Each structure stands twice: as C-alpha cells, then as structure tokens.
Amino acid sequence: MAVTSSDVLLYFANIVGYSRVIALFGAYYYFHTNWVLGLGLYLYSFGMDMVDGTIARAFNQSSRFGAALDMMTDKMSTPGLFLALTYLYPSFKYFFLFTMFLDIISHYFHVTSTLLRGVKSHKIIDPSEPFLIRLFYGNKTFFTW
C-alpha cells in the first residue's frame, strides 16, 4: 500500500511535532504572566524534540515533512526563548537579540552549505569541519539522533 500525504501528516512523530508547536505558542503566551507554566511548556517542547526522531525511526515513519517540521520547530523555539528573556531581563535585551540573530544566520548558512555540498542531513558532520561546527552539530547526546 502506497503512503499518501495524508498518512504522513498523521505519523506519530509528526503528531508529537504538532504538540511541540502548540506547547511553544503556549510557552510564549505564558512566559509574561506565569513564567513557571511558560517554562514547563517550553521544556516539554524541548524534551519532545529528543523523542520525535526516535519515534519516527521506531515506526519506520521518517519523512521529509517530519524533518522540516522538526527543524522549523527547533528554529522557532530558540528565538522565542530569547524574546521571552528580553522581556524578563530587559537590561540584557541586546545580548539576547544578537545571540538570536547569530543562531538564525549561522544555522541558515550551515544548512545551505550542507545542501550545496549534496549531504543528506545538516547533522552529518565531516571531521574536516571547523571545530565549532563539529562541537555543535556533532553532539549526538544533545541532538539525540
């Protein structure tokens, strides 16, 4: 039986991914009024990031859509956290904003260079990569893949 796009949307890992997005929006909403709940929702989304790929592989449900959903959710989580921190710690707002832009821009360039080199995933790191790239993207304990 052929897999349809509707099937992919309902893959277990993608359902986890949707819950991560909902939790992030909840976290950003509550960071300003109930930081404990906001942090809990953020940590749920962060924790589920360590689970979704494992679920996809366990059920043989890996997909390009799931990979894109995961990467976009990851890229939404860090800037949202930095923006929440600028609200909680306004004297550090320029530091958080700079760090947010650095995170987005560096990830964009890394993913783009990976695609241009024809590598299957931005998480596959060649030993000849610069030290910081190997340290960040090569950390399999942190990225749990």
N, CA, C and O atoms as CSV, one atom per row, in Angstrom:
chain,resi,resn,atom,element,x,y,z
A,1,MET,N,N,0.835,-1.173,0.000
A,1,MET,CA,C,0.000,0.000,0.000
A,1,MET,C,C,0.888,1.247,0.000
A,1,MET,O,O,1.819,1.349,0.798
A,2,ALA,N,N,0.604,2.171,-0.875
A,2,ALA,CA,C,1.390,3.391,-1.004
A,2,ALA,C,C,1.037,4.372,0.119
A,2,ALA,O,O,-0.112,4.463,0.552
A,3,VAL,N,N,2.044,5.090,0.570
A,3,VAL,CA,C,1.850,6.093,1.609
A,3,VAL,C,C,1.389,7.387,0.944
A,3,VAL,O,O,2.009,7.858,-0.009
A,4,THR,N,N,0.300,7.955,1.450
A,4,THR,CA,C,-0.213,9.213,0.909
A,4,THR,C,C,0.253,10.379,1.782
A,4,THR,O,O,0.753,10.177,2.889
A,5,SER,N,N,0.083,11.584,1.277
A,5,SER,CA,C,0.470,12.758,2.065
A,5,SER,C,C,-0.384,12.872,3.326
A,5,SER,O,O,0.083,13.377,4.347
A,6,SER,N,N,-1.629,12.407,3.261
A,6,SER,CA,C,-2.480,12.411,4.457
A,6,SER,C,C,-1.924,11.467,5.515
A,6,SER,O,O,-1.990,11.758,6.709
A,7,ASP,N,N,-1.375,10.336,5.075
A,7,ASP,CA,C,-0.756,9.398,6.014
A,7,ASP,C,C,0.416,10.053,6.730
A,7,ASP,O,O,0.571,9.924,7.945
A,8,VAL,N,N,1.237,10.758,5.960
A,8,VAL,CA,C,2.426,11.395,6.532
A,8,VAL,C,C,2.022,12.421,7.589
A,8,VAL,O,O,2.671,12.528,8.630
A,9,LEU,N,N,0.970,13.162,7.330
A,9,LEU,CA,C,0.516,14.170,8.293
A,9,LEU,C,C,0.144,13.554,9.633
A,9,LEU,O,O,0.215,14.217,10.668
A,10,LEU,N,N,-0.256,12.281,9.613
A,10,LEU,CA,C,-0.685,11.615,10.847
A,10,LEU,C,C,0.353,10.654,11.411
A,10,LEU,O,O,0.038,9.861,12.300
A,11,TYR,N,N,1.572,10.710,10.915
A,11,TYR,CA,C,2.647,9.906,11.516
A,11,TYR,C,C,2.767,10.277,12.997
A,11,TYR,O,O,2.585,11.433,13.379
A,12,PHE,N,N,3.074,9.281,13.812
A,12,PHE,CA,C,3.174,9.509,15.257
A,12,PHE,C,C,4.159,10.628,15.587
A,12,PHE,O,O,3.864,11.496,16.409
A,13,ALA,N,N,5.323,10.607,14.949
A,13,ALA,CA,C,6.336,11.632,15.238
A,13,ALA,C,C,5.844,13.018,14.846
A,13,ALA,O,O,6.164,13.998,15.520
A,14,ASN,N,N,5.072,13.118,13.767
A,14,ASN,CA,C,4.550,14.417,13.356
A,14,ASN,C,C,3.491,14.919,14.337
A,14,ASN,O,O,3.384,16.123,14.569
A,15,ILE,N,N,2.719,14.015,14.906
A,15,ILE,CA,C,1.759,14.415,15.938
A,15,ILE,C,C,2.507,14.967,17.149
A,15,ILE,O,O,2.077,15.948,17.756
A,16,VAL,N,N,3.622,14.338,17.496
A,16,VAL,CA,C,4.476,14.879,18.557
A,16,VAL,C,C,4.970,16.270,18.145
A,16,VAL,O,O,5.000,17.189,18.964
A,17,GLY,N,N,5.354,16.418,16.882
A,17,GLY,CA,C,5.808,17.714,16.378
A,17,GLY,C,C,4.737,18.787,16.498
A,17,GLY,O,O,5.035,19.915,16.889
A,18,TYR,N,N,3.499,18.452,16.168
A,18,TYR,CA,C,2.407,19.428,16.309
A,18,TYR,C,C,2.244,19.829,17.777
A,18,TYR,O,O,2.012,20.998,18.085
A,19,SER,N,N,2.367,18.852,18.675
A,19,SER,CA,C,2.225,19.165,20.102
A,19,SER,C,C,3.360,20.085,20.561
A,19,SER,O,O,3.172,20.916,21.449
A,20,ARG,N,N,4.537,19.928,19.949
A,20,ARG,CA,C,5.657,20.818,20.279
A,20,ARG,C,C,5.347,22.253,19.870
A,20,ARG,O,O,5.630,23.189,20.618
A,21,VAL,N,N,4.769,22.427,18.689
A,21,VAL,CA,C,4.424,23.771,18.209
A,21,VAL,C,C,3.380,24.407,19.126
A,21,VAL,O,O,3.512,25.570,19.507
A,22,ILE,N,N,2.349,23.649,19.479
A,22,ILE,CA,C,1.302,24.161,20.372
A,22,ILE,C,C,1.899,24.526,21.723
A,22,ILE,O,O,1.562,25.566,22.289
A,23,ALA,N,N,2.785,23.676,22.246
A,23,ALA,CA,C,3.430,23.961,23.529
A,23,ALA,C,C,4.279,25.228,23.454
A,23,ALA,O,O,4.310,26.011,24.404
A,24,LEU,N,N,4.968,25.432,22.329
A,24,LEU,CA,C,5.778,26.647,22.187
A,24,LEU,C,C,4.917,27.897,22.203
A,24,LEU,O,O,5.245,28.869,22.884
A,25,PHE,N,N,3.812,27.881,21.455
A,25,PHE,CA,C,2.927,29.047,21.468
A,25,PHE,C,C,2.384,29.286,22.879
A,25,PHE,O,O,2.279,30.429,23.323
A,26,GLY,N,N,2.044,28.213,23.572
A,26,GLY,CA,C,1.605,28.350,24.957
A,26,GLY,C,C,2.701,28.903,25.847
A,26,GLY,O,O,2.449,29.747,26.707
A,27,ALA,N,N,3.916,28.426,25.639
A,27,ALA,CA,C,5.051,28.915,26.434
A,27,ALA,C,C,5.243,30.411,26.233
A,27,ALA,O,O,5.428,31.150,27.199
A,28,TYR,N,N,5.200,30.856,24.991
A,28,TYR,CA,C,5.422,32.277,24.715
A,28,TYR,C,C,4.281,33.122,25.287
A,28,TYR,O,O,4.500,34.247,25.737
A,29,TYR,N,N,3.084,32.582,25.265
A,29,TYR,CA,C,1.946,33.298,25.825
A,29,TYR,C,C,2.093,33.440,27.339
A,29,TYR,O,O,1.841,34.511,27.892
A,30,TYR,N,N,2.500,32.361,28.007
A,30,TYR,CA,C,2.539,32.357,29.467
A,30,TYR,C,C,3.847,32.866,30.063
A,30,TYR,O,O,3.889,33.131,31.265
A,31,PHE,N,N,4.908,33.013,29.290
A,31,PHE,CA,C,6.174,33.491,29.854
A,31,PHE,C,C,5.987,34.814,30.594
A,31,PHE,O,O,6.657,35.055,31.598
A,32,HIS,N,N,5.096,35.667,30.118
A,32,HIS,CA,C,4.943,37.003,30.697
A,32,HIS,C,C,4.018,37.038,31.901
A,32,HIS,O,O,4.131,37.936,32.736
A,33,THR,N,N,3.109,36.085,32.008
A,33,THR,CA,C,2.139,36.115,33.101
A,33,THR,C,C,2.333,34.991,34.111
A,33,THR,O,O,2.016,35.147,35.290
A,34,ASN,N,N,2.852,33.867,33.650
A,34,ASN,CA,C,3.062,32.715,34.525
A,34,ASN,C,C,4.319,32.000,34.031
A,34,ASN,O,O,4.241,31.026,33.282
A,35,TRP,N,N,5.477,32.500,34.462
A,35,TRP,CA,C,6.728,32.010,33.886
A,35,TRP,C,C,6.966,30.535,34.194
A,35,TRP,O,O,7.656,29.858,33.431
A,36,VAL,N,N,6.417,30.023,35.283
A,36,VAL,CA,C,6.605,28.602,35.613
A,36,VAL,C,C,5.877,27.735,34.575
A,36,VAL,O,O,6.438,26.758,34.079
A,37,LEU,N,N,4.644,28.092,34.252
A,37,LEU,CA,C,3.904,27.360,33.224
A,37,LEU,C,C,4.577,27.530,31.865
A,37,LEU,O,O,4.715,26.566,31.112
A,38,GLY,N,N,4.993,28.752,31.555
A,38,GLY,CA,C,5.698,29.007,30.296
A,38,GLY,C,C,6.956,28.168,30.174
A,38,GLY,O,O,7.225,27.585,29.124
A,39,LEU,N,N,7.721,28.111,31.246
A,39,LEU,CA,C,8.936,27.300,31.230
A,39,LEU,C,C,8.612,25.820,31.097
A,39,LEU,O,O,9.305,25.092,30.387
A,40,GLY,N,N,7.562,25.372,31.777
A,40,GLY,CA,C,7.156,23.968,31.677
A,40,GLY,C,C,6.774,23.581,30.255
A,40,GLY,O,O,7.156,22.518,29.765
A,41,LEU,N,N,6.013,24.458,29.597
A,41,LEU,CA,C,5.629,24.193,28.211
A,41,LEU,C,C,6.846,24.214,27.287
A,41,LEU,O,O,6.956,23.398,26.372
A,42,TYR,N,N,7.746,25.146,27.535
A,42,TYR,CA,C,8.960,25.212,26.724
A,42,TYR,C,C,9.793,23.937,26.911
A,42,TYR,O,O,10.280,23.363,25.937
A,43,LEU,N,N,9.954,23.500,28.158
A,43,LEU,CA,C,10.739,22.287,28.432
A,43,LEU,C,C,10.058,21.040,27.859
A,43,LEU,O,O,10.741,20.110,27.429
A,44,TYR,N,N,8.726,21.010,27.849
A,44,TYR,CA,C,8.018,19.909,27.196
A,44,TYR,C,C,8.401,19.852,25.718
A,44,TYR,O,O,8.741,18.790,25.196
A,45,SER,N,N,8.341,21.008,25.051
A,45,SER,CA,C,8.675,21.048,23.627
A,45,SER,C,C,10.130,20.635,23.406
A,45,SER,O,O,10.439,19.891,22.475
A,46,PHE,N,N,11.011,21.121,24.263
A,46,PHE,CA,C,12.426,20.770,24.166
A,46,PHE,C,C,12.621,19.271,24.372
A,46,PHE,O,O,13.369,18.629,23.634
A,47,GLY,N,N,11.952,18.723,25.370
A,47,GLY,CA,C,12.080,17.297,25.652
A,47,GLY,C,C,11.529,16.421,24.544
A,47,GLY,O,O,12.108,15.386,24.213
A,48,MET,N,N,10.405,16.839,23.968
A,48,MET,CA,C,9.808,16.063,22.878
A,48,MET,C,C,10.670,16.107,21.618
A,48,MET,O,O,10.560,15.235,20.755
A,49,ASP,N,N,11.526,17.122,21.514
A,49,ASP,CA,C,12.468,17.164,20.395
A,49,ASP,C,C,13.420,15.977,20.461
A,49,ASP,O,O,13.926,15.519,19.436
A,50,MET,N,N,13.659,15.487,21.657
A,50,MET,CA,C,14.542,14.338,21.822
A,50,MET,C,C,13.826,13.029,21.544
A,50,MET,O,O,14.459,11.975,21.484
A,51,VAL,N,N,12.505,13.087,21.375
A,51,VAL,CA,C,11.700,11.876,21.224
A,51,VAL,C,C,11.188,11.682,19.801
A,51,VAL,O,O,11.079,10.549,19.334
A,52,ASP,N,N,10.875,12.768,19.110
A,52,ASP,CA,C,10.178,12.640,17.827
A,52,ASP,C,C,10.962,11.847,16.781
A,52,ASP,O,O,10.385,11.022,16.073
A,53,GLY,N,N,12.257,12.086,16.679
A,53,GLY,CA,C,13.060,11.334,15.719
A,53,GLY,C,C,13.134,9.856,16.055
A,53,GLY,O,O,13.098,9.003,15.168
A,54,THR,N,N,13.235,9.561,17.340
A,54,THR,CA,C,13.275,8.166,17.785
A,54,THR,C,C,11.965,7.466,17.440
A,54,THR,O,O,11.969,6.314,17.005
A,55,ILE,N,N,10.847,8.160,17.633
A,55,ILE,CA,C,9.535,7.593,17.291
A,55,ILE,C,C,9.449,7.352,15.782
A,55,ILE,O,O,8.985,6.300,15.343
A,56,ALA,N,N,9.896,8.324,14.997
A,56,ALA,CA,C,9.830,8.183,13.534
A,56,ALA,C,C,10.621,6.965,13.067
A,56,ALA,O,O,10.158,6.204,12.218
A,57,ARG,N,N,11.806,6.788,13.622
A,57,ARG,CA,C,12.638,5.643,13.211
A,57,ARG,C,C,12.059,4.329,13.732
A,57,ARG,O,O,12.106,3.318,13.032
A,58,ALA,N,N,11.515,4.329,14.949
A,58,ALA,CA,C,10.962,3.100,15.531
A,58,ALA,C,C,9.769,2.585,14.732
A,58,ALA,O,O,9.593,1.374,14.602
A,59,PHE,N,N,8.950,3.484,14.197
A,59,PHE,CA,C,7.766,3.086,13.449
A,59,PHE,C,C,7.974,3.176,11.933
A,59,PHE,O,O,7.024,3.084,11.156
A,60,ASN,N,N,9.235,3.356,11.530
A,60,ASN,CA,C,9.572,3.492,10.113
A,60,ASN,C,C,8.704,4.577,9.453
A,60,ASN,O,O,8.146,4.383,8.373
A,61,GLN,N,N,8.612,5.720,10.140
A,61,GLN,CA,C,7.777,6.821,9.670
A,61,GLN,C,C,8.590,8.104,9.452
A,61,GLN,O,O,8.074,9.207,9.634
A,62,SER,N,N,9.835,7.957,9.071
A,62,SER,CA,C,10.639,9.141,8.762
A,62,SER,C,C,10.130,9.736,7.455
A,62,SER,O,O,9.784,9.014,6.520
A,63,SER,N,N,10.092,11.072,7.408
A,63,SER,CA,C,9.622,11.747,6.202
A,63,SER,C,C,10.310,13.106,6.082
A,63,SER,O,O,10.817,13.656,7.060
A,64,ARG,N,N,10.313,13.622,4.874
A,64,ARG,CA,C,10.854,14.966,4.666
A,64,ARG,C,C,10.003,16.000,5.389
A,64,ARG,O,O,10.522,16.968,5.946
A,65,PHE,N,N,8.688,15.785,5.375
A,65,PHE,CA,C,7.801,16.701,6.090
A,65,PHE,C,C,8.143,16.709,7.579
A,65,PHE,O,O,8.240,17.773,8.191
A,66,GLY,N,N,8.323,15.530,8.157
A,66,GLY,CA,C,8.662,15.443,9.578
A,66,GLY,C,C,9.993,16.107,9.894
A,66,GLY,O,O,10.136,16.781,10.915
A,67,ALA,N,N,10.967,15.912,9.010
A,67,ALA,CA,C,12.277,16.550,9.212
A,67,ALA,C,C,12.149,18.068,9.147
A,67,ALA,O,O,12.758,18.782,9.943
A,68,ALA,N,N,11.349,18.562,8.189
A,68,ALA,CA,C,11.149,20.009,8.064
A,68,ALA,C,C,10.382,20.558,9.264
A,68,ALA,O,O,10.722,21.618,9.789
A,69,LEU,N,N,9.348,19.835,9.695
A,69,LEU,CA,C,8.575,20.250,10.867
A,69,LEU,C,C,9.475,20.340,12.088
A,69,LEU,O,O,9.400,21.303,12.851
A,70,ASP,N,N,10.325,19.340,12.273
A,70,ASP,CA,C,11.244,19.314,13.410
A,70,ASP,C,C,12.211,20.488,13.347
A,70,ASP,O,O,12.418,21.177,14.346
A,71,MET,N,N,12.802,20.719,12.185
A,71,MET,CA,C,13.788,21.792,12.071
A,71,MET,C,C,13.131,23.165,12.255
A,71,MET,O,O,13.693,24.034,12.922
A,72,MET,N,N,11.962,23.364,11.678
A,72,MET,CA,C,11.282,24.653,11.832
A,72,MET,C,C,10.847,24.880,13.284
A,72,MET,O,O,10.915,26.003,13.784
A,73,THR,N,N,10.407,23.833,13.950
A,73,THR,CA,C,10.029,23.968,15.357
A,73,THR,C,C,11.248,24.310,16.196
A,73,THR,O,O,11.175,25.145,17.096
A,74,ASP,N,N,12.365,23.664,15.900
A,74,ASP,CA,C,13.611,23.996,16.605
A,74,ASP,C,C,13.971,25.456,16.389
A,74,ASP,O,O,14.357,26.152,17.328
A,75,LYS,N,N,13.844,25.918,15.151
A,75,LYS,CA,C,14.216,27.297,14.830
A,75,LYS,C,C,13.224,28.297,15.396
A,75,LYS,O,O,13.573,29.462,15.586
A,76,MET,N,N,11.995,27.873,15.672
A,76,MET,CA,C,11.031,28.750,16.342
A,76,MET,C,C,11.290,28.802,17.848
A,76,MET,O,O,11.005,29.811,18.493
A,77,SER,N,N,11.821,27.736,18.398
A,77,SER,CA,C,11.951,27.668,19.858
A,77,SER,C,C,13.040,28.588,20.386
A,77,SER,O,O,12.829,29.275,21.385
A,78,THR,N,N,14.184,28.616,19.746
A,78,THR,CA,C,15.284,29.426,20.262
A,78,THR,C,C,14.976,30.921,20.203
A,78,THR,O,O,15.145,31.602,21.214
A,79,PRO,N,N,14.528,31.467,19.057
A,79,PRO,CA,C,14.193,32.897,19.051
A,79,PRO,C,C,13.090,33.255,20.048
A,79,PRO,O,O,13.138,34.313,20.675
A,80,GLY,N,N,12.108,32.382,20.193
A,80,GLY,CA,C,11.049,32.648,21.164
A,80,GLY,C,C,11.586,32.731,22.583
A,80,GLY,O,O,11.178,33.586,23.368
A,81,LEU,N,N,12.498,31.836,22.896
A,81,LEU,CA,C,13.117,31.872,24.223
A,81,LEU,C,C,13.898,33.158,24.418
A,81,LEU,O,O,13.795,33.797,25.465
A,82,PHE,N,N,14.679,33.543,23.417
A,82,PHE,CA,C,15.449,34.781,23.527
A,82,PHE,C,C,14.532,35.991,23.682
A,82,PHE,O,O,14.827,36.895,24.464
A,83,LEU,N,N,13.420,36.013,22.941
A,83,LEU,CA,C,12.494,37.138,23.067
A,83,LEU,C,C,11.846,37.165,24.450
A,83,LEU,O,O,11.646,38.240,25.017
A,84,ALA,N,N,11.518,36.001,24.992
A,84,ALA,CA,C,10.980,35.947,26.354
A,84,ALA,C,C,12.018,36.446,27.357
A,84,ALA,O,O,11.684,37.148,28.311
A,85,LEU,N,N,13.269,36.080,27.133
A,85,LEU,CA,C,14.328,36.532,28.041
A,85,LEU,C,C,14.548,38.038,27.957
A,85,LEU,O,O,14.898,38.664,28.957
A,86,THR,N,N,14.349,38.632,26.776
A,86,THR,CA,C,14.479,40.094,26.679
A,86,THR,C,C,13.398,40.785,27.509
A,86,THR,O,O,13.619,41.872,28.042
A,87,TYR,N,N,12.243,40.157,27.615
A,87,TYR,CA,C,11.177,40.719,28.443
A,87,TYR,C,C,11.509,40.553,29.927
A,87,TYR,O,O,11.314,41.474,30.720
A,88,LEU,N,N,12.009,39.382,30.291
A,88,LEU,CA,C,12.311,39.111,31.706
A,88,LEU,C,C,13.557,39.843,32.184
A,88,LEU,O,O,13.645,40.222,33.352
A,89,TYR,N,N,14.528,40.045,31.281
A,89,TYR,CA,C,15.793,40.701,31.626
A,89,TYR,C,C,16.079,41.815,30.615
A,89,TYR,O,O,16.952,41.666,29.760
A,90,PRO,N,N,15.350,42.922,30.710
A,90,PRO,CA,C,15.477,43.974,29.689
A,90,PRO,C,C,16.876,44.577,29.583
A,90,PRO,O,O,17.246,45.067,28.516
A,91,SER,N,N,17.645,44.555,30.639
A,91,SER,CA,C,18.996,45.133,30.554
A,91,SER,C,C,19.924,44.277,29.670
A,91,SER,O,O,20.984,44.750,29.259
A,92,PHE,N,N,19.542,43.041,29.378
A,92,PHE,CA,C,20.338,42.157,28.522
A,92,PHE,C,C,19.715,41.979,27.134
A,92,PHE,O,O,20.120,41.092,26.383
A,93,LYS,N,N,18.735,42.816,26.791
A,93,LYS,CA,C,17.986,42.604,25.556
A,93,LYS,C,C,18.868,42.602,24.318
A,93,LYS,O,O,18.631,41.801,23.414
A,94,TYR,N,N,19.873,43.463,24.242
A,94,TYR,CA,C,20.715,43.486,23.044
A,94,TYR,C,C,21.582,42.232,22.937
A,94,TYR,O,O,21.855,41.752,21.837
A,95,PHE,N,N,22.005,41.713,24.069
A,95,PHE,CA,C,22.761,40.454,24.065
A,95,PHE,C,C,21.881,39.316,23.547
A,95,PHE,O,O,22.310,38.530,22.703
A,96,PHE,N,N,20.642,39.231,24.057
A,96,PHE,CA,C,19.740,38.165,23.624
A,96,PHE,C,C,19.371,38.311,22.149
A,96,PHE,O,O,19.311,37.318,21.423
A,97,LEU,N,N,19.127,39.530,21.707
A,97,LEU,CA,C,18.788,39.747,20.298
A,97,LEU,C,C,19.960,39.399,19.392
A,97,LEU,O,O,19.771,38.771,18.350
A,98,PHE,N,N,21.164,39.799,19.775
A,98,PHE,CA,C,22.350,39.452,18.986
A,98,PHE,C,C,22.515,37.943,18.911
A,98,PHE,O,O,22.774,37.394,17.840
A,99,THR,N,N,22.365,37.279,20.041
A,99,THR,CA,C,22.511,35.823,20.075
A,99,THR,C,C,21.437,35.148,19.223
A,99,THR,O,O,21.711,34.155,18.550
A,100,MET,N,N,20.220,35.683,19.251
A,100,MET,CA,C,19.138,35.137,18.434
A,100,MET,C,C,19.477,35.260,16.947
A,100,MET,O,O,19.348,34.289,16.202
A,101,PHE,N,N,19.903,36.431,16.519
A,101,PHE,CA,C,20.258,36.614,15.109
A,101,PHE,C,C,21.440,35.741,14.715
A,101,PHE,O,O,21.458,35.179,13.620
A,102,LEU,N,N,22.417,35.622,15.589
A,102,LEU,CA,C,23.575,34.762,15.318
A,102,LEU,C,C,23.130,33.312,15.140
A,102,LEU,O,O,23.620,32.623,14.245
A,103,ASP,N,N,22.217,32.846,15.972
A,103,ASP,CA,C,21.714,31.474,15.880
A,103,ASP,C,C,21.009,31.248,14.549
A,103,ASP,O,O,21.270,30.252,13.873
A,104,ILE,N,N,20.128,32.153,14.168
A,104,ILE,CA,C,19.363,32.001,12.925
A,104,ILE,C,C,20.282,32.053,11.709
A,104,ILE,O,O,20.196,31.196,10.829
A,105,ILE,N,N,21.149,33.040,11.657
A,105,ILE,CA,C,22.021,33.227,10.492
A,105,ILE,C,C,23.019,32.085,10.358
A,105,ILE,O,O,23.237,31.582,9.256
A,106,SER,N,N,23.622,31.673,11.458
A,106,SER,CA,C,24.616,30.593,11.370
A,106,SER,C,C,23.963,29.278,10.960
A,106,SER,O,O,24.544,28.512,10.192
A,107,HIS,N,N,22.766,29.012,11.464
A,107,HIS,CA,C,22.070,27.783,11.077
A,107,HIS,C,C,21.691,27.831,9.596
A,107,HIS,O,O,21.826,26.833,8.888
A,108,TYR,N,N,21.225,28.972,9.134
A,108,TYR,CA,C,20.885,29.124,7.721
A,108,TYR,C,C,22.097,28.829,6.837
A,108,TYR,O,O,21.990,28.071,5.873
A,109,PHE,N,N,23.243,29.418,7.157
A,109,PHE,CA,C,24.430,29.195,6.338
A,109,PHE,C,C,24.908,27.750,6.413
A,109,PHE,O,O,25.362,27.194,5.413
A,110,HIS,N,N,24.808,27.143,7.586
A,110,HIS,CA,C,25.240,25.748,7.704
A,110,HIS,C,C,24.331,24.833,6.875
A,110,HIS,O,O,24.822,23.972,6.145
A,111,VAL,N,N,23.018,25.013,6.984
A,111,VAL,CA,C,22.078,24.170,6.230
A,111,VAL,C,C,22.258,24.400,4.733
A,111,VAL,O,O,22.256,23.446,3.955
A,112,THR,N,N,22.414,25.656,4.327
A,112,THR,CA,C,22.607,25.960,2.908
A,112,THR,C,C,23.883,25.325,2.375
A,112,THR,O,O,23.873,24.737,1.293
A,113,SER,N,N,24.970,25.432,3.109
A,113,SER,CA,C,26.227,24.824,2.644
A,113,SER,C,C,26.116,23.304,2.597
A,113,SER,O,O,26.715,22.665,1.732
A,114,THR,N,N,25.351,22.719,3.525
A,114,THR,CA,C,25.128,21.273,3.514
A,114,THR,C,C,24.380,20.865,2.246
A,114,THR,O,O,24.754,19.902,1.577
A,115,LEU,N,N,23.329,21.600,1.927
A,115,LEU,CA,C,22.556,21.290,0.719
A,115,LEU,C,C,23.392,21.459,-0.543
A,115,LEU,O,O,23.305,20.640,-1.458
A,116,LEU,N,N,24.194,22.507,-0.600
A,116,LEU,CA,C,25.021,22.753,-1.784
A,116,LEU,C,C,26.087,21.671,-1.974
A,116,LEU,O,O,26.494,21.381,-3.099
A,117,ARG,N,N,26.530,21.082,-0.870
A,117,ARG,CA,C,27.521,20.002,-0.960
A,117,ARG,C,C,26.877,18.652,-1.225
A,117,ARG,O,O,27.578,17.664,-1.445
A,118,GLY,N,N,25.555,18.596,-1.208
A,118,GLY,CA,C,24.851,17.351,-1.503
A,118,GLY,C,C,24.810,16.370,-0.344
A,118,GLY,O,O,24.570,15.179,-0.547
A,119,VAL,N,N,25.041,16.855,0.867
A,119,VAL,CA,C,25.000,15.994,2.045
A,119,VAL,C,C,23.535,15.773,2.426
A,119,VAL,O,O,22.719,16.689,2.325
A,120,LYS,N,N,23.207,14.566,2.859
A,120,LYS,CA,C,21.818,14.190,3.141
A,120,LYS,C,C,21.213,14.985,4.303
A,120,LYS,O,O,20.033,15.332,4.252
A,121,SER,N,N,21.983,15.276,5.331
A,121,SER,CA,C,21.458,15.957,6.512
A,121,SER,C,C,22.482,16.943,7.048
A,121,SER,O,O,23.688,16.709,6.961
A,122,HIS,N,N,21.999,18.038,7.598
A,122,HIS,CA,C,22.896,19.016,8.209
A,122,HIS,C,C,23.503,18.493,9.512
A,122,HIS,O,O,24.408,19.112,10.071
A,123,LYS,N,N,23.006,17.363,9.986
A,123,LYS,CA,C,23.551,16.771,11.202
A,123,LYS,C,C,24.692,15.794,10.921
A,123,LYS,O,O,25.335,15.311,11.853
A,124,ILE,N,N,24.947,15.502,9.653
A,124,ILE,CA,C,26.081,14.645,9.285
A,124,ILE,C,C,27.308,15.547,9.168
A,124,ILE,O,O,27.398,16.379,8.265
A,125,ILE,N,N,28.231,15.372,10.078
A,125,ILE,CA,C,29.366,16.279,10.173
A,125,ILE,C,C,30.642,15.570,9.748
A,125,ILE,O,O,30.988,14.507,10.264
A,126,ASP,N,N,31.325,16.178,8.807
A,126,ASP,CA,C,32.609,15.679,8.332
A,126,ASP,C,C,33.689,16.067,9.353
A,126,ASP,O,O,33.653,17.173,9.894
A,127,PRO,N,N,34.636,15.179,9.619
A,127,PRO,CA,C,35.699,15.500,10.587
A,127,PRO,C,C,36.536,16.726,10.189
A,127,PRO,O,O,37.215,17.309,11.035
A,128,SER,N,N,36.494,17.114,8.924
A,128,SER,CA,C,37.281,18.278,8.498
A,128,SER,C,C,36.532,19.597,8.730
A,128,SER,O,O,37.075,20.672,8.476
A,129,GLU,N,N,35.290,19.514,9.211
A,129,GLU,CA,C,34.523,20.736,9.505
A,129,GLU,C,C,35.224,21.525,10.610
A,129,GLU,O,O,35.969,20.948,11.403
A,130,PRO,N,N,34.994,22.839,10.671
A,130,PRO,CA,C,35.566,23.640,11.758
A,130,PRO,C,C,35.126,23.126,13.129
A,130,PRO,O,O,34.067,22.514,13.270
A,131,PHE,N,N,35.950,23.387,14.121
A,131,PHE,CA,C,35.740,22.876,15.469
A,131,PHE,C,C,34.354,23.210,16.021
A,131,PHE,O,O,33.680,22.328,16.552
A,132,LEU,N,N,33.918,24.463,15.906
A,132,LEU,CA,C,32.629,24.852,16.478
A,132,LEU,C,C,31.460,24.147,15.788
A,132,LEU,O,O,30.465,23.817,16.434
A,133,ILE,N,N,31.576,23.919,14.488
A,133,ILE,CA,C,30.520,23.183,13.767
A,133,ILE,C,C,30.469,21.751,14.281
A,133,ILE,O,O,29.389,21.224,14.548
A,134,ARG,N,N,31.634,21.118,14.420
A,134,ARG,CA,C,31.675,19.737,14.942
A,134,ARG,C,C,31.140,19.682,16.360
A,134,ARG,O,O,30.416,18.753,16.719
A,135,LEU,N,N,31.494,20.671,17.167
A,135,LEU,CA,C,31.046,20.691,18.560
A,135,LEU,C,C,29.524,20.826,18.644
A,135,LEU,O,O,28.881,20.115,19.417
A,136,PHE,N,N,28.952,21.723,17.863
A,136,PHE,CA,C,27.512,21.977,17.950
A,136,PHE,C,C,26.692,20.899,17.258
A,136,PHE,O,O,25.833,20.282,17.887
A,137,TYR,N,N,26.937,20.665,15.990
A,137,TYR,CA,C,26.106,19.735,15.222
A,137,TYR,C,C,26.524,18.283,15.404
A,137,TYR,O,O,25.742,17.378,15.113
A,138,GLY,N,N,27.717,18.049,15.869
A,138,GLY,CA,C,28.188,16.681,16.058
A,138,GLY,C,C,27.883,16.112,17.426
A,138,GLY,O,O,28.268,14.981,17.722
A,139,ASN,N,N,27.200,16.870,18.265
A,139,ASN,CA,C,26.894,16.443,19.628
A,139,ASN,C,C,25.669,15.526,19.616
A,139,ASN,O,O,24.540,15.993,19.764
A,140,LYS,N,N,25.894,14.225,19.440
A,140,LYS,CA,C,24.776,13.282,19.319
A,140,LYS,C,C,24.026,13.080,20.624
A,140,LYS,O,O,22.857,12.696,20.605
A,141,THR,N,N,24.666,13.328,21.750
A,141,THR,CA,C,23.959,13.221,23.021
A,141,THR,C,C,22.911,14.317,23.119
A,141,THR,O,O,21.780,14.062,23.532
A,142,PHE,N,N,23.276,15.519,22.745
A,142,PHE,CA,C,22.357,16.655,22.829
A,142,PHE,C,C,21.269,16.577,21.762
A,142,PHE,O,O,20.103,16.852,22.047
A,143,PHE,N,N,21.640,16.201,20.526
A,143,PHE,CA,C,20.676,16.158,19.445
A,143,PHE,C,C,19.907,14.850,19.371
A,143,PHE,O,O,18.933,14.760,18.623
A,144,THR,N,N,20.302,13.862,20.101
A,144,THR,CA,C,19.603,12.573,20.240
A,144,THR,C,C,19.154,11.978,18.914
A,144,THR,O,O,17.984,11.627,18.760
A,145,TRP,N,N,20.033,11.865,17.990
A,145,TRP,CA,C,19.687,11.223,16.724
A,145,TRP,C,C,20.702,10.179,16.489
A,145,TRP,O,O,20.644,9.479,15.479
